[in-house]
């Protein structure tokens, strides 16, 4: 059954009673009932959600990473599971396991928490590499293979992982292959004084999550994704995306640059930005807006850096300043 934004027809850019932009705004407004400030972070998170990509929220403790994830999940009429990653968690704790049913005299598959539309992988870097790797197939292919049998995950399937970049004791950094599976990495930092006061007033007298309900359903997201995929990216903009990626591969501070997967994700994110803005085509400004959250976490820098994430973001911004953007009419 469709939600308030159920699609009117296949191929239409309209979603329910409004455009993809209306759906985007409705989800953002719903999240804003709980999350104070963080406008661009929430915008990029919803963009990734509409594109079917996964998000890594990397930030200091206590700034609302989990609350942001829960409020986004609550905005859609679909299933939600939270996995608290710890050093002793096993892959089967994530994906599920076959157990022997004595009553039926056969092995039965019991689904793990990964079988949900929205999965919050809390403090993912606290899990061992073996447990982290259980997410690789899920995130890349939308399926789980156990004992040689593949099980398809539902649609939509969206992983929001959180990690604390400061605390290192008892943590296991995500390997490059895992980082590359994330559509975006988002970082906000501490709120300013005004926003922090608003957080106090909002949470001191109750739980604002109680006011968050679904504003759309899975069908609405599927039709929005279809509309986004029809947003035109001309050859000049494609060339601009690939020029940025090529510049990362030859940059003096970079050991490993952006892969073709990163270029594709940047183009998809730019499509979403254009579509929610009511345009049928992508501009260089759309690419610039998504470049840092989509590309920075795919870089491996030379030497050791106290804040490698900030350094990688600075490299992307430097490249954006140096790579000329196409100026033709779109």
C-alpha positions in Angstrom: 0.0 0.0 0.0 1.5 3.4 -1.0 2.2 6.2 1.4 1.3 9.8 0.9 3.8 10.0 -1.9 2.8 6.9 -3.8 3.8 7.3 -7.5 1.3 8.3 -10.1 2.8 6.3 -12.9 5.9 4.6 -14.2 8.3 7.1 -15.8 6.8 10.1 -14.2 9.0 12.5 -12.3 6.1 13.0 -9.9 6.0 11.1 -6.6 2.5 11.0 -5.1 1.1 14.5 -4.6 4.4 16.2 -5.1 7.8 15.9 -6.8 10.9 14.0 -5.6 11.9 17.3 -4.1 8.7 17.2 -2.0 9.6 13.7 -0.8 13.1 14.9 0.0 11.7 17.9 2.0 9.2 15.8 3.8 11.8 13.4 5.1 14.1 16.2 6.0 11.4 18.0 7.9 10.5 14.8 9.8 14.1 14.3 10.8 14.3 17.9 11.9 11.7 17.2 14.6 14.5 15.5 16.4 17.8 16.6 14.9 18.8 20.2 15.6 20.9 22.0 12.9 23.0 19.7 10.8 21.0 20.8 7.7 23.6 19.8 5.1 24.5 16.6 6.9 20.8 15.5 7.0 20.4 16.6 3.3 23.3 14.5 2.2 22.0 11.6 4.3 18.6 11.7 2.6 20.3 12.0 -0.8 22.2 8.8 -0.1 19.0 7.2 1.1 17.2 8.1 -2.1 20.1 6.8 -4.2 20.1 3.5 -2.3 23.6 4.1 -1.0 25.1 3.4 2.5 26.4 6.1 4.9 29.2 6.2 7.4 28.6 8.8 10.2 32.0 9.5 11.6 31.9 11.9 14.5 32.8 12.5 18.2 30.5 10.9 20.8 27.3 12.4 21.9 26.5 14.6 18.8 23.4 12.7 17.7 24.7 10.1 15.2 22.3 7.4 16.5 19.4 9.8 16.9 19.8 11.0 13.3 19.8 7.4 12.0 16.7 6.4 14.0 14.8 9.4 12.9 15.5 8.8 9.3 14.5 5.1 9.6 11.3 6.2 11.4 10.4 8.5 8.4 9.8 5.5 6.2 7.2 2.8 6.7 9.7 -0.1 6.6 11.7 -2.4 9.0 14.5 -1.1 11.1 17.2 -3.0 13.1 20.0 -1.8 15.2 23.3 -3.8 15.6 25.6 -2.8 18.5 29.1 -3.8 17.3 31.4 -5.1 20.0 34.8 -6.9 19.8 33.1 -10.3 20.5 30.4 -10.1 17.9 30.4 -12.9 15.3 29.5 -12.7 11.6 26.5 -15.0 12.3 25.3 -12.4 14.9 24.8 -10.1 11.9 23.8 -12.3 9.0 21.9 -15.1 10.7 22.6 -18.9 11.1 21.2 -22.3 10.2 20.1 -24.3 13.2 18.8 -27.8 13.5 15.1 -28.0 14.2 14.5 -31.2 16.1 10.8 -31.1 15.6 11.0 -30.9 11.9 14.3 -32.9 11.6 15.9 -30.3 9.3 18.1 -27.3 9.3 16.3 -24.0 9.4 17.6 -20.6 8.6 17.2 -17.9 11.2 17.6 -14.4 9.8 20.0 -12.0 11.5 19.4 -8.3 12.1 20.9 -7.5 8.7 17.5 -8.6 7.2 15.9 -5.2 7.6 15.3 -2.2 5.2 17.3 0.2 7.4 20.1 -1.2 9.5 22.0 0.9 12.1 25.5 -0.5 12.5 26.5 1.3 15.7 30.2 1.7 16.5 31.2 -0.5 13.6 34.9 -0.1 14.2 34.6 -1.9 17.5 34.0 -5.1 15.7 36.8 -7.4 14.5 37.7 -7.4 10.8 36.0 -10.8 10.5 32.7 -9.4 11.8 33.1 -6.2 9.7 33.5 -8.3 6.6 30.1 -9.9 7.1 28.7 -6.6 5.8 30.7 -6.5 2.6 28.5 -8.8 0.5 25.3 -7.3 2.0 26.3 -3.7 1.1 27.7 -4.5 -2.3 25.2 -7.1 -3.6 22.1 -6.8 -1.4 22.3 -10.5 -0.4 23.8 -12.8 2.2 25.5 -16.1 1.4 25.5 -18.7 4.3 26.6 -22.3 3.8 26.6 -21.8 0.1 23.0 -20.5 0.0 22.3 -16.9 -1.0 19.5 -15.0 0.6 18.3 -11.8 -0.9 17.8 -8.8 1.3 14.7 -6.6 1.1 14.3 -3.4 -0.8 15.2 -0.7 0.1 18.3 -1.8 1.9 20.2 1.0 3.7 23.1 0.7 6.1 24.0 3.6 8.4 27.2 2.9 10.2 28.6 5.1 13.0 32.1 5.3 14.4 34.1 7.5 16.8 37.3 8.7 15.1 38.9 9.8 18.3 38.8 6.7 20.5 41.4 4.1 19.3 41.6 1.6 22.2 39.6 -1.5 21.4 38.8 -0.5 17.8 39.6 -1.9 14.4 39.9 0.6 11.6 37.7 -0.2 8.6 39.8 -1.6 5.7 39.9 0.3 2.4 37.5 -2.2 0.7 34.9 -1.7 3.3 35.2 2.1 3.2 34.8 2.1 -0.6 31.4 0.4 -0.1 30.0 3.4 1.7 28.3 5.9 -0.6 29.1 8.8 1.7 31.0 9.6 4.8 29.5 12.4 6.8 31.0 14.5 9.6 29.4 17.4 11.5 31.4 18.1 14.6 30.1 19.9 17.6 27.0 22.1 17.3 27.3 25.9 17.9 26.0 27.4 21.1 22.6 28.3 19.8 22.0 24.8 18.4 23.2 23.2 21.6 20.7 25.3 23.6 18.0 24.2 21.3 19.0 20.5 21.8 18.8 21.0 25.6 15.3 22.6 25.4 14.1 19.9 23.0 15.3 16.8 24.9 15.0 18.0 28.6 11.2 17.6 28.7 10.6 14.5 26.7 11.6 12.3 23.8 11.0 14.1 20.4 11.3 10.7 18.7 7.7 10.0 19.8 6.6 12.7 17.3 8.3 11.1 14.4 6.2 8.9 12.1 6.5 7.6 8.6 5.9 10.1 5.8 6.5 7.6 2.9 7.0 3.9 2.2 9.3 1.6 0.2 7.4 2.1 -3.0 7.8 5.9 -2.8 11.6 5.4 -2.5 11.7 3.1 -5.5 9.8 5.5 -7.7 12.0 8.4 -6.5 15.2 6.3 -7.3 13.8 5.8 -10.8 13.2 9.5 -11.3 16.7 10.2 -10.1 18.2 7.7 -12.5 16.5 9.5 -15.4 18.2 12.8 -14.5 20.5 13.7 -17.4 24.3 13.9 -17.0 25.9 15.3 -20.1 29.4 14.4 -21.4 30.9 17.6 -20.1 29.8 16.9 -16.5 30.9 13.3 -16.8 34.3 14.5 -17.9 34.3 16.9 -14.9 33.6 14.0 -12.5 36.4 11.8 -14.0 38.8 14.7 -14.1 38.4 15.2 -10.3 38.9 11.5 -9.8 42.0 11.4 -12.0 43.4 14.4 -10.1 43.2 12.4 -6.8 45.3 9.6 -8.3 48.2 11.9 -9.2 48.1 14.2 -6.1 51.3 14.4 -4.2 49.7 13.7 -0.9 47.7 10.7 -2.1 48.8 7.1 -2.2 45.5 5.6 -3.4 43.0 7.8 -5.3 39.3 7.6 -6.1 38.2 4.4 -7.9 35.7 4.3 -10.8 33.1 3.2 -8.2 33.7 6.5 -6.5 33.2 8.4 -9.8 30.0 6.6 -10.4 28.7 7.3 -6.9 29.6 11.0 -7.3 27.6 11.2 -10.5 24.7 9.4 -8.9 24.7 11.8 -5.9 24.8 14.7 -8.2 21.8 13.3 -10.1 19.9 13.2 -6.8 20.8 16.8 -5.9 19.6 18.0 -9.3 16.4 15.9 -9.1 15.4 17.1 -5.6 16.1 20.6 -6.8 13.5 20.2 -9.5 16.0 20.0 -12.5 16.2 17.3 -15.2 19.9 17.8 -15.6 23.1 17.8 -13.5 25.3 20.9 -13.3 29.0 21.2 -12.1 27.7 22.8 -8.9 25.8 19.6 -8.1 29.1 17.7 -8.4 30.9 20.2 -6.2 28.3 19.8 -3.5 28.7 16.1 -3.2 32.4 15.7 -3.9 33.7 15.9 -0.3 31.2 13.5 1.3 31.4 11.0 -1.6 35.1 11.0 -2.5 37.2 12.0 0.6 36.9 8.7 2.5 38.2 6.8 -0.6 41.6 8.5 -0.4 44.6 7.0 1.3 47.2 9.7 2.2 50.9 9.5 2.5 52.3 9.3 6.0 50.3 9.3 9.2 47.9 12.1 10.0 46.3 12.8 13.3 43.1 13.8 11.5 43.3 11.9 8.2 39.6 12.5 7.4 40.0 16.3 7.6 43.2 16.1 5.5 41.5 14.0 2.9 38.6 16.5 2.7 41.1 19.3 2.3 42.7 17.5 -0.6 39.3 17.2 -2.3 38.6 20.9 -1.8 42.0 21.7 -3.2 41.3 19.6 -6.3 37.9 21.2 -6.8 39.6 24.6 -6.8 42.2 23.4 -9.4 40.1 21.4 -11.8 38.2 23.7 -14.2 34.5 23.2 -14.3 32.6 23.1 -17.6 30.9 26.4 -18.4 28.6 25.4 -21.3 24.8 25.7 -21.0 23.0 22.7 -19.4 
